[in-house]
Amino acid sequence: MWCCLLAIATLAQGQTASQVVFTSQNQKTQASTGKNGELQVNVSPKDAQAFKTRGWVKYSDFGALGDGKTDDMNAIAAAHAFANQQKLPVKADEGATYYISGKERTAVIRTDTDFGKAAFIIDDVDVENRNASVFEVSSSLKSFPLKGVTSLKRNQKKIDATLPGPCLITVTNSNVKHYIRYGLNQNNGVSQTDIFMVDKNGKVDMDAPIIWDFDQITEISALPIDEKPLKITGGRFTTIANQAESKYTYYQRNIQIRRSNVLVDGLEHHITGEGDHGAPYGGFFSIRDCAYVTVRNTILTGHKTYSTIGAAGKPVSMGSYDISPNRAVNVSFINCSQTNDINDRTYWGILGSNFCKNMLYDSCVFSRFDAHMGVANATIRNSTLGHMGINAIGSGTFLVENSTIRGGTLINLRSDYGSTWQGEFVIRNCTFVPSGGRPVTASLIGGSYSGQHDFGYTAYMPERITIENLKIDDSNHPENYQGPAIFANFNPQMKDESYKEQFPYVITKEVVLKNVTTASGKPLRISDNSFMFRDVKVVTK
């Protein structure tokens, strides 16, 4: 008989719930919960050899019934734990429906997994730990502190470090606060943060450059990047929504991806049981501290919008997401869509992100793209975006091409983070349907900036905006409509030189227009606030 203790670290779980105890007795192969909450897995020597000879593991091998009623979570977690140990892929049983209760247990995925046509019911009505992911895609590689690097410069090309291979570097200066949020969800900001990739010699990947000057570093770590791809395919997941009080107690009952070089292909996520109240969700896909993650041919679902009392003491709608990338580089969504109508305003926008670089939508139909605490470089192509449109702050190049945007503006610069974009916008071969066709006065670039709030950084507008072959469908417009504006009225109080900004805004220098047409026949104009944008050079080609 052999026995070993396999500790599987997850952020969500307590120490005992994150342990797997393997035994190898000549008894039935099965999984159960130990007295301290640990997962106990017995694998008979005969079965262990049979699984290895077959070359893959299935959930029924460890006792999953797949009847849609019996809680199969222990068996699912056990199958993955054994597969991780033996480096075997995992396959769901054909035709199975796995019920996953609210018990605290996370299945850790470190090998290729084929959910196939199996169904998974995730019951969130009674949950032990709302922060415990259902699946965590993790790496066997561990991060480590990086010694000797005490400062960094924006666009620095190399760091003084020798590494075991390509690494993801995460750096923090807790003495500087950025993203000091303004408005109903106001806060005191977050520590200065950056994430970037280097090779084994410390050379920075300049496609995702360092975006801040770090005069001081309070924490810096390196996480080796998995070079072998991991694939997750198929699966039809249904979340039975929580019935909790409507407040900012986010549920993370999800698939968390914390490994680099991952492909998710052909998965579906549905939601049922949403009522007149509930707590918000932090993302069915939570993608963080990793690079090169692609989600394709996948169908997701927007969450119903609930409201609560915000930090300013007033009612506020709570963001609730099905996709949540954080501190991730090179994240792509290809040929993805959502089950609900992208123009239905009762559902929140499907994605919210923070601290990401090089995000891509290609051939997607989603209600929203959103970068809260910054994105460095983003691309939306061949896609349709619904009622929440494009919301972003950040830096680098934002490219929108061959797409239809049905939001309030073509691109909205989030005012709660200073409506800032340090770089340029390129918009090509697109159609803009302002507010989904409701009678509104259209603006291409939206945002708001008073100049009286310190966001922790200088706020910029895109230095250069290039718009080519844009059709503006403003056929349904209000009376006395003057035509679409390039810029919204970012500061109605700024009417002349007497207005003083305590924290000056860096205004766009140049807008290049080529073949911009309107359904109304009205010409494009600069803004309702011609004074604020008086120095913008508009070039028509």
C-alpha positions as CSV (number, residue, x, y, z in Angstrom):
1,M,0.0,0.0,0.0
2,W,1.2,3.5,-0.7
3,C,-0.1,6.8,0.6
4,C,0.8,10.3,-0.2
5,L,-0.4,13.8,0.6
6,L,-0.8,16.1,-2.4
7,A,-1.3,19.7,-1.4
8,I,-3.0,21.7,-4.1
9,A,-2.8,25.5,-3.5
10,T,-5.7,27.6,-4.5
11,L,-6.4,31.2,-3.5
12,A,-10.0,30.5,-2.8
13,Q,-9.8,27.6,-0.3
14,G,-8.7,27.0,3.2
15,Q,-5.8,24.7,4.0
16,T,-7.8,21.5,4.6
17,A,-10.2,22.0,1.7
18,S,-7.2,22.4,-0.7
19,Q,-5.6,19.1,0.2
20,V,-6.0,15.7,-1.5
21,V,-5.0,12.5,0.3
22,F,-4.3,9.6,-2.0
23,T,-4.4,6.0,-0.9
24,S,-3.8,2.8,-3.0
25,Q,-5.8,0.0,-1.4
26,N,-7.3,-3.0,-3.0
27,Q,-10.7,-1.5,-2.6
28,K,-13.1,0.4,-4.8
29,T,-11.7,3.5,-6.5
30,Q,-13.6,6.4,-5.0
31,A,-13.5,9.9,-3.6
32,S,-14.9,11.2,-0.3
33,T,-14.6,14.2,2.1
34,G,-12.3,13.7,5.1
35,K,-13.2,14.9,8.6
36,N,-11.2,18.1,8.1
37,G,-12.7,18.8,4.7
38,E,-9.8,17.4,2.7
39,L,-10.5,15.2,-0.4
40,Q,-9.7,11.6,0.2
41,V,-9.1,9.5,-2.9
42,N,-8.5,5.8,-3.1
43,V,-7.2,4.4,-6.4
44,S,-6.9,0.7,-6.5
45,P,-3.6,-0.5,-8.0
46,K,-5.5,-2.4,-10.7
47,D,-7.5,0.7,-11.7
48,A,-4.5,2.9,-11.6
49,Q,-2.7,0.7,-14.1
50,A,-5.8,0.5,-16.2
51,F,-6.2,4.3,-16.4
52,K,-2.5,4.7,-17.3
53,T,-2.8,2.0,-20.0
54,R,-5.9,3.6,-21.4
55,G,-4.2,6.9,-21.5
56,W,-6.9,9.1,-20.0
57,V,-9.2,9.5,-17.0
58,K,-13.0,10.0,-16.9
59,Y,-15.1,11.3,-14.0
60,S,-17.1,8.0,-13.6
61,D,-13.8,6.3,-12.8
62,F,-13.9,8.1,-9.5
63,G,-17.6,7.6,-8.8
64,A,-19.3,10.4,-10.7
65,L,-22.9,9.3,-11.5
66,G,-23.7,12.1,-14.0
67,D,-27.4,11.8,-13.2
68,G,-27.9,15.6,-12.7
69,K,-29.0,15.1,-9.1
70,T,-26.1,13.5,-7.2
71,D,-23.3,15.8,-6.2
72,D,-20.4,14.7,-8.4
73,M,-17.9,17.4,-7.3
74,N,-15.6,15.1,-5.2
75,A,-15.3,12.7,-8.1
76,I,-14.6,15.5,-10.6
77,A,-11.9,16.9,-8.3
78,A,-10.4,13.5,-7.7
79,A,-10.2,12.6,-11.4
80,H,-8.3,15.8,-12.1
81,A,-6.0,15.3,-9.1
82,F,-5.1,11.8,-10.2
83,A,-4.7,13.0,-13.8
84,N,-2.4,15.9,-12.7
85,Q,-0.2,13.4,-10.8
86,Q,0.0,11.0,-13.7
87,K,0.0,13.6,-16.5
88,L,-3.1,12.1,-18.1
89,P,-5.8,14.0,-20.0
90,V,-9.4,14.0,-18.6
91,K,-12.6,13.3,-20.5
92,A,-16.2,13.8,-19.3
93,D,-18.5,10.8,-19.7
94,E,-20.6,10.9,-22.9
95,G,-24.2,12.1,-22.2
96,A,-23.6,12.8,-18.5
97,T,-25.1,15.7,-16.5
98,Y,-22.9,16.5,-13.5
99,Y,-24.5,18.3,-10.5
100,I,-22.1,20.5,-8.5
101,S,-23.5,21.6,-5.2
102,G,-22.4,24.7,-3.2
103,K,-19.9,22.6,-1.1
104,E,-16.5,24.1,-1.0
105,R,-14.3,22.1,-3.4
106,T,-12.2,23.2,-6.4
107,A,-11.1,20.8,-9.2
108,V,-7.5,21.7,-10.3
109,I,-6.9,21.3,-14.0
110,R,-3.3,20.8,-15.1
111,T,-3.8,18.5,-18.1
112,D,-5.9,18.6,-21.3
113,T,-9.6,18.3,-20.5
114,D,-12.4,17.4,-22.9
115,F,-15.8,18.2,-21.4
116,G,-17.3,17.0,-24.6
117,K,-21.1,17.1,-24.8
118,A,-21.5,16.7,-21.1
119,A,-23.6,19.1,-19.0
120,F,-22.6,20.7,-15.7
121,I,-25.1,22.2,-13.3
122,I,-23.5,24.6,-10.8
123,D,-25.9,25.3,-8.0
124,D,-25.2,28.6,-6.3
125,V,-28.4,28.8,-4.2
126,D,-26.6,27.6,-1.0
127,V,-22.8,28.1,-1.2
128,E,-20.3,27.4,1.5
129,N,-17.6,29.7,0.0
130,R,-18.6,32.1,-2.8
131,N,-14.9,32.7,-3.5
132,A,-14.1,29.1,-4.2
133,S,-13.8,28.4,-8.0
134,V,-15.3,25.3,-9.3
135,F,-12.4,24.7,-11.6
136,E,-8.9,26.2,-11.5
137,V,-6.6,25.9,-14.4
138,S,-3.2,26.1,-12.8
139,S,0.5,25.7,-13.5
140,S,2.9,23.4,-11.7
141,L,5.4,26.3,-12.1
142,K,5.7,28.6,-9.1
143,S,6.4,32.3,-9.0
144,F,9.4,33.6,-7.1
145,P,10.6,37.0,-5.8
146,L,12.9,38.8,-8.2
147,K,15.9,40.2,-6.4
148,G,18.1,43.1,-7.5
149,V,15.5,45.1,-9.5
150,T,14.7,48.3,-7.5
151,S,13.3,50.6,-10.1
152,L,11.8,50.6,-13.7
153,K,11.2,53.1,-16.4
154,R,8.3,53.3,-18.9
155,N,9.3,51.4,-22.1
156,Q,12.4,50.0,-20.6
157,K,13.8,47.3,-22.9
158,K,15.6,45.0,-20.4
159,I,15.7,44.2,-16.7
160,D,18.8,43.1,-14.9
161,A,17.9,39.5,-14.3
162,T,18.8,36.0,-15.4
163,L,15.7,33.7,-15.4
164,P,15.0,30.0,-15.9
165,G,13.0,30.8,-19.1
166,P,10.3,33.3,-20.3
167,C,8.6,34.8,-17.3
168,L,5.7,37.0,-16.5
169,I,6.9,39.8,-14.2
170,T,4.5,41.5,-11.8
171,V,5.7,44.6,-10.0
172,T,4.1,46.8,-7.4
173,N,4.9,50.1,-5.6
174,S,2.5,50.4,-2.7
175,N,3.7,53.9,-2.0
176,V,2.0,55.3,-5.1
177,K,-1.7,55.1,-5.7
178,H,-3.3,54.9,-9.2
179,Y,-6.9,54.7,-10.4
180,I,-8.3,56.8,-7.6
181,R,-11.9,56.3,-8.6
182,Y,-14.3,59.1,-8.9
183,G,-18.1,58.9,-8.6
184,L,-20.6,56.6,-7.0
185,N,-18.1,53.8,-6.6
186,Q,-15.3,56.2,-5.4
187,N,-12.3,54.8,-3.6
188,N,-8.7,55.6,-2.6
189,G,-7.1,53.9,-5.5
190,V,-4.8,50.9,-5.8
191,S,-1.1,50.4,-5.6
192,Q,0.9,51.2,-8.7
193,T,1.0,47.9,-10.7
194,D,2.4,46.6,-13.9
195,I,2.7,43.2,-15.6
196,F,5.0,42.4,-18.5
197,M,6.9,39.5,-20.1
198,V,10.6,38.9,-20.4
199,D,12.8,36.2,-21.9
200,K,15.4,34.3,-19.9
201,N,17.9,37.1,-20.3
202,G,15.5,39.8,-19.0
203,K,14.7,41.3,-22.4
204,V,11.2,42.9,-22.3
205,D,8.6,41.9,-24.9
206,M,8.0,45.4,-26.3
207,D,4.6,44.3,-27.7
208,A,3.4,44.6,-24.1
209,P,5.8,47.2,-22.7
210,I,6.3,48.5,-19.2
211,I,3.8,51.4,-19.0
212,W,4.8,53.2,-15.7
213,D,7.9,54.7,-14.2
214,F,8.6,52.9,-10.9
215,D,10.9,55.1,-8.8
216,Q,10.5,52.5,-6.0
217,I,9.5,48.8,-6.0
218,T,7.9,47.3,-2.9
219,E,7.2,43.9,-4.5
220,I,8.3,42.2,-7.7
221,S,7.9,38.5,-8.7
222,A,8.6,36.3,-11.7
223,L,6.2,33.6,-12.8
224,P,7.6,31.1,-15.5
225,I,5.4,30.9,-18.6
226,D,4.2,27.4,-19.5
227,E,5.4,26.8,-23.0
228,K,3.3,23.7,-23.6
229,P,-0.3,24.5,-24.5
230,L,-3.2,23.2,-22.3
231,K,-6.6,22.6,-24.0
232,I,-10.0,22.7,-22.5
233,T,-12.7,21.7,-25.0
234,G,-16.5,21.4,-25.0
235,G,-18.9,21.3,-22.1
236,R,-22.3,22.9,-21.4
237,F,-22.4,24.7,-18.1
238,T,-25.5,26.1,-16.4
239,T,-25.3,28.3,-13.3
240,I,-28.3,28.3,-11.0
241,A,-28.0,31.9,-9.8
242,N,-27.4,32.8,-6.2
243,Q,-30.3,34.3,-4.2
244,A,-28.1,36.4,-1.9
245,E,-28.7,40.0,-0.9
246,S,-27.9,42.5,-3.6
247,K,-24.6,44.0,-2.4
248,Y,-20.9,43.8,-3.4
249,T,-20.3,40.2,-2.3
250,Y,-19.1,38.9,-5.7
251,Y,-19.5,35.2,-6.5
252,Q,-16.5,33.5,-8.0
253,R,-18.0,30.1,-8.7
254,N,-16.3,29.8,-12.0
255,I,-13.4,28.5,-14.2
256,Q,-10.4,30.4,-13.0
257,I,-7.4,30.4,-15.4
258,R,-4.1,31.0,-13.7
259,R,-1.8,29.3,-16.2
260,S,-0.2,30.7,-19.4
261,N,-0.8,29.2,-22.8
262,V,-4.3,28.0,-22.5
263,L,-6.9,27.4,-25.2
264,V,-10.7,27.1,-24.3
265,D,-12.7,25.9,-27.3
266,G,-16.4,25.2,-27.8
267,L,-17.7,25.7,-24.2
268,E,-21.1,27.1,-23.3
269,H,-22.2,28.9,-20.1
270,H,-25.9,29.5,-19.4
271,I,-27.6,31.1,-16.4
272,T,-31.0,30.2,-14.8
273,G,-32.9,31.2,-11.7
274,E,-32.2,34.9,-11.6
275,G,-34.9,36.7,-9.6
276,D,-35.5,40.3,-8.4
277,H,-32.4,40.3,-6.3
278,G,-29.0,38.6,-6.1
279,A,-25.3,39.2,-5.6
280,P,-23.1,40.0,-8.6
281,Y,-20.7,37.6,-10.3
282,G,-17.0,38.2,-10.8
283,G,-16.8,36.2,-14.1
284,F,-17.4,32.6,-15.2
285,F,-14.0,32.9,-16.8
286,S,-11.6,34.6,-14.4
287,I,-8.3,35.0,-16.2
288,R,-5.5,36.4,-14.1
289,D,-1.7,36.4,-13.7
290,C,-1.1,34.6,-17.0
291,A,-0.3,35.2,-20.7
292,Y,-1.5,33.7,-24.0
293,V,-5.1,32.7,-23.2
294,T,-7.5,32.2,-26.1
295,V,-11.2,31.5,-25.7
296,R,-12.9,30.6,-29.0
297,N,-16.2,29.2,-30.4
298,T,-17.6,29.8,-27.0
299,I,-21.1,30.9,-25.9
300,L,-21.5,32.9,-22.7
301,T,-24.4,34.7,-20.9
302,G,-24.8,38.2,-19.5
303,H,-26.0,38.5,-15.9
304,K,-29.1,40.4,-14.7
305,T,-28.3,43.9,-13.3
306,Y,-29.0,44.5,-9.6
307,S,-28.5,47.7,-7.7
308,T,-27.2,48.5,-4.2
309,I,-25.9,51.5,-2.2
310,G,-22.5,52.5,-3.4
311,A,-19.5,54.1,-1.6
312,A,-20.9,57.6,-2.1
313,G,-24.1,56.5,-0.2
314,K,-26.3,56.5,-3.3
315,P,-28.0,53.7,-5.3
316,V,-25.7,52.3,-8.0
317,S,-26.0,49.4,-10.5
318,M,-23.6,46.6,-9.7
319,G,-21.3,45.3,-12.5
320,S,-21.8,41.6,-12.9
321,Y,-19.6,39.7,-15.4
322,D,-19.2,36.4,-17.3
323,I,-15.7,37.3,-18.3
324,S,-13.1,38.9,-16.0
325,P,-9.4,39.2,-17.1
326,N,-7.1,40.7,-14.6
327,R,-3.3,41.2,-14.8
328,A,-3.2,39.1,-18.0
329,V,-1.3,39.6,-21.3
330,N,-2.4,38.5,-24.8
331,V,-6.0,37.5,-24.0
332,S,-8.1,36.7,-27.1
333,F,-11.8,36.0,-27.7
334,I,-12.4,34.6,-31.1
335,N,-15.8,33.7,-32.6
336,C,-17.6,34.1,-29.3
337,S,-21.2,35.2,-28.5
338,Q,-23.7,35.4,-25.7
339,T,-27.1,33.9,-25.2
340,N,-29.0,37.1,-24.3
341,D,-29.8,40.0,-26.6
342,I,-26.7,42.2,-26.6
343,N,-29.1,45.2,-26.7
344,D,-31.1,44.2,-23.7
345,R,-30.4,46.8,-21.0
346,T,-31.6,44.6,-18.1
347,Y,-28.4,42.6,-18.5
348,W,-25.0,44.0,-17.5
349,G,-22.1,44.1,-20.0
350,I,-20.4,40.7,-20.3
351,L,-16.7,41.7,-19.7
352,G,-14.8,43.7,-17.2
353,S,-11.0,43.8,-17.1
354,N,-8.1,45.4,-15.1
355,F,-4.4,45.7,-15.7
356,C,-4.4,43.8,-19.0
357,K,-2.3,44.1,-22.2
358,N,-3.1,43.1,-25.8
359,M,-6.7,42.2,-25.5
360,L,-8.5,41.0,-28.7
361,Y,-12.1,40.5,-29.8
362,D,-12.3,38.9,-33.2
363,S,-15.6,37.8,-34.7
364,C,-17.5,38.2,-31.4
365,V,-21.0,39.3,-30.7
366,F,-21.0,40.7,-27.1
367,S,-22.8,43.5,-25.2
368,R,-19.6,45.2,-24.1
369,F,-15.8,45.6,-24.1
370,D,-14.6,47.2,-20.9
371,A,-11.2,48.1,-19.4
372,H,-11.6,49.5,-15.9
373,M,-8.1,49.9,-14.5
374,G,-6.4,50.2,-17.9
375,V,-5.5,48.1,-20.9
376,A,-2.4,48.5,-22.9
377,N,-3.3,47.9,-26.6
378,A,-6.6,46.5,-27.6
379,T,-8.2,45.3,-30.8
380,I,-11.8,44.7,-31.8
381,R,-12.4,43.4,-35.3
382,N,-15.1,41.7,-37.2
383,S,-17.4,42.0,-34.2
384,T,-20.7,43.5,-33.0
385,L,-21.0,45.2,-29.6
386,G,-24.3,45.9,-28.0
387,H,-25.9,48.4,-25.6
388,M,-22.8,49.0,-23.4
389,G,-20.4,49.4,-26.4
390,I,-16.7,50.0,-25.9
391,N,-15.6,51.5,-22.5
392,A,-11.9,51.8,-21.9
393,I,-9.0,53.7,-20.3
394,G,-5.4,52.8,-20.9
395,S,-2.5,53.3,-23.3
396,G,-1.0,52.2,-26.6
397,T,-3.1,51.6,-29.7
398,F,-6.9,50.9,-29.6
399,L,-7.9,49.4,-33.0
400,V,-11.5,49.0,-34.0
401,E,-12.1,47.6,-37.5
402,N,-14.8,45.9,-39.5
403,S,-17.2,46.1,-36.6
404,T,-20.6,47.4,-35.6
405,I,-20.9,49.4,-32.4
406,R,-24.3,50.0,-30.8
407,G,-23.3,51.8,-27.6
408,G,-23.9,55.3,-26.5
409,T,-20.7,56.4,-28.1
410,L,-18.3,54.8,-30.5
411,I,-15.6,54.6,-27.8
412,N,-16.3,55.8,-24.2
413,L,-13.4,56.9,-22.1
414,R,-14.4,55.9,-18.6
415,S,-14.9,59.1,-16.5
416,D,-14.6,57.3,-13.2
417,Y,-10.9,56.7,-14.0
418,G,-10.2,60.1,-15.7
419,S,-11.2,59.4,-19.3
420,T,-7.6,58.7,-20.0
421,W,-5.9,57.1,-23.1
422,Q,-2.2,57.7,-23.6
423,G,-1.8,56.7,-27.2
424,E,-4.0,56.6,-30.3
425,F,-7.3,55.3,-31.6
426,V,-7.6,53.8,-35.1
427,I,-11.2,53.2,-36.3
428,R,-11.6,51.6,-39.8
429,N,-14.5,50.2,-41.8
430,C,-17.0,50.4,-39.0
431,T,-20.7,51.1,-38.5
432,F,-21.8,53.2,-35.5
433,V,-25.5,53.0,-34.4
434,P,-25.7,55.5,-31.5
435,S,-27.5,54.0,-28.5
436,G,-28.8,51.2,-30.6
437,G,-30.9,53.5,-32.8
438,R,-32.6,55.5,-30.0
439,P,-33.1,59.2,-30.7
440,V,-29.9,60.7,-29.3
441,T,-27.4,63.3,-30.2
442,A,-24.5,61.2,-31.3
443,S,-20.8,61.5,-30.2
444,L,-18.0,59.3,-31.4
445,I,-15.6,59.7,-28.4
446,G,-17.4,59.9,-25.0
447,G,-16.1,60.8,-21.5
448,S,-16.1,63.4,-18.8
449,Y,-13.2,65.3,-17.1
450,S,-13.6,68.2,-14.7
451,G,-9.9,68.7,-14.0
452,Q,-10.6,68.9,-10.2
453,H,-10.0,65.2,-9.2
454,D,-6.6,63.6,-8.7
455,F,-6.8,60.1,-10.3
456,G,-3.1,59.4,-9.3
457,Y,-1.8,60.1,-12.8
458,T,-1.9,62.7,-15.6
459,A,-5.0,62.1,-17.7
460,Y,-4.7,62.1,-21.5
461,M,-7.0,62.0,-24.5
462,P,-5.7,59.9,-27.4
463,E,-3.0,62.0,-29.0
464,R,-4.2,61.0,-32.5
465,I,-7.5,59.6,-33.7
466,T,-7.8,58.1,-37.2
467,I,-11.3,57.3,-38.5
468,E,-11.6,55.8,-42.0
469,N,-14.7,54.5,-43.7
470,L,-17.2,55.0,-40.8
471,K,-20.9,54.9,-41.4
472,I,-22.9,56.7,-38.6
473,D,-26.5,55.5,-38.5
474,D,-28.1,58.5,-36.9
475,S,-31.3,58.3,-38.9
476,N,-33.4,58.3,-35.7
477,H,-32.4,61.5,-34.0
478,P,-34.0,64.2,-31.8
479,E,-35.4,67.5,-33.0
480,N,-33.0,70.3,-33.6
481,Y,-30.2,67.7,-34.1
482,Q,-27.0,69.5,-35.2
483,G,-25.3,66.3,-36.4
484,P,-22.8,63.9,-34.7
485,A,-19.9,65.3,-32.8
486,I,-16.4,63.9,-32.7
487,F,-16.1,64.6,-29.0
488,A,-18.8,64.6,-26.3
489,N,-19.0,67.7,-24.0
490,F,-16.3,66.4,-21.6
491,N,-16.6,69.5,-19.3
492,P,-19.7,71.8,-19.7
493,Q,-18.2,74.2,-17.2
494,M,-15.1,74.8,-19.3
495,K,-16.5,77.6,-21.5
496,D,-13.5,80.0,-21.7
497,E,-10.1,80.7,-20.3
498,S,-11.4,81.6,-16.9
499,Y,-11.9,77.9,-16.0
500,K,-8.9,76.5,-14.2
501,E,-8.1,72.8,-14.1
502,Q,-6.3,71.7,-10.9
503,F,-5.2,68.6,-12.8
504,P,-4.9,69.6,-16.4
505,Y,-6.2,67.3,-19.2
506,V,-3.9,66.6,-22.2
507,I,-6.2,67.1,-25.2
508,T,-6.1,65.3,-28.5
509,K,-3.8,66.9,-31.0
510,E,-5.1,65.5,-34.3
511,V,-8.1,63.8,-35.8
512,V,-7.8,62.3,-39.3
513,L,-11.1,61.7,-41.1
514,K,-11.6,59.8,-44.3
515,N,-15.0,58.8,-45.8
516,V,-17.1,59.4,-42.7
517,T,-20.8,59.3,-43.7
518,T,-24.1,60.0,-41.7
519,A,-27.5,58.6,-42.4
520,S,-29.0,61.9,-41.3
521,G,-27.0,63.7,-43.9
522,K,-25.7,66.1,-41.2
523,P,-21.9,66.8,-41.3
524,L,-19.6,65.7,-38.5
525,R,-18.7,68.5,-36.1
526,I,-16.0,68.8,-33.4
527,S,-18.1,69.0,-30.2
528,D,-20.8,70.9,-28.3
529,N,-17.8,72.3,-26.4
530,S,-15.9,74.0,-29.2
531,F,-13.8,75.9,-26.7
532,M,-12.4,72.8,-25.0
533,F,-11.4,71.3,-28.3
534,R,-10.4,74.5,-30.0
535,D,-6.8,73.4,-30.6
536,V,-7.6,70.0,-32.1
537,K,-6.4,69.7,-35.7
538,V,-9.0,68.0,-37.8
539,V,-7.7,66.7,-41.1
540,T,-10.2,65.5,-43.8
541,K,-8.8,63.3,-46.5
